[in-house]
């Protein structure tokens, strides 16, 4: 009886080990398959950067940003240097930031003070965290500060309140109003968010503050 029990336990242990190994192998396969899919999508997007149509090039740059395709960064930098269309250049700046070129965030922020303000605000609102915008806020002009405060109203968290507090007392009424609006929006989200949970779901990967 003892030997039979021992054999049963041994068989069960072997089965568990085999099962665990199978799960690990499947996980590794799935990861490789996902990586291959991302690389294929990134390669297809890069090819579209050579399109004669500016909207197609912009969509391609935005696809590369979503994929955060760092392997394609050097190629994208080359396309950025030769791009003539302002909207496509902005999309390429956003893609480069998502690929790890942190200083490219400044170009996206500067576009808030241009005819491409809505496009830039849409990109900045996709940041995983508002933290990269904190060091930029005091370095831009008043109009850009207003637009940036509006972005922070959408993505800010508890830490943002301290960052924008000085702007609520600005001599520029537009800046002060934007800062107070941002504080109100963030406060409302905090009040509605269950304790211990993020204020809102984020859509993209981690972001770092840009290098000055």
C-alpha positions, 0 to 999 in steps of 0.5 A: 500500500505504501509503495502504491501511494508513493507511486501515485504521488510520484506520478502526480508530481511528474504530471504537475511538472510536465504541466508547468513546463508546458505552460512556460513553453506556451507562454514563451511561444505566445510572447515570441508570437506577439513580438513577431506581430509587433515587429511586422506591424512596425515594419509595415508602418515604416513602409507607409512613412514613404507614402506620397499622402501626408495623412497616410504618413501621419497614421503610420507615425501614430501606429509606430507611437502606439507600438513604441517600436524602438527598433525603428527609431533610427529610421524614423529619425531619418524620416523626421529630418526630411518631412515637410508636412507639419502634422506629420512632423508632429506625429513623428515627434510623438513616435520618437518620444514613445520610442525613448527619445525623451527630448522629443516631448518638447516638440509636442508641447510646443505644438500646443501653441500652434494650429496643431494644438488639438493634435498635440493635446491628443498625444499628450493626453495619452501619456501614462503619467503626467509626470513628464509634463511637470518640468516643461510647464514653467519653461513655456509661454503663457498660451502654452501653459494654458493648453498644458494645464488643460491637458493636466486637467485630463490626466493629472493625479494627486501629485499634480495638484501641488505642481499646478498650485502656484499657477492658480495665483498667476497674474495672467487670468487665463493661466489662473483660470486654467490652473483652477479648472485643472485642480477642480477636475482632478479633485472631482476624479479623486472624489469619485475614485475608490480608495487605492485605485488609479484615477483613470485607466491609462492606454500607453506604456511607461513614460519618463520626464524628458531630459532638459 
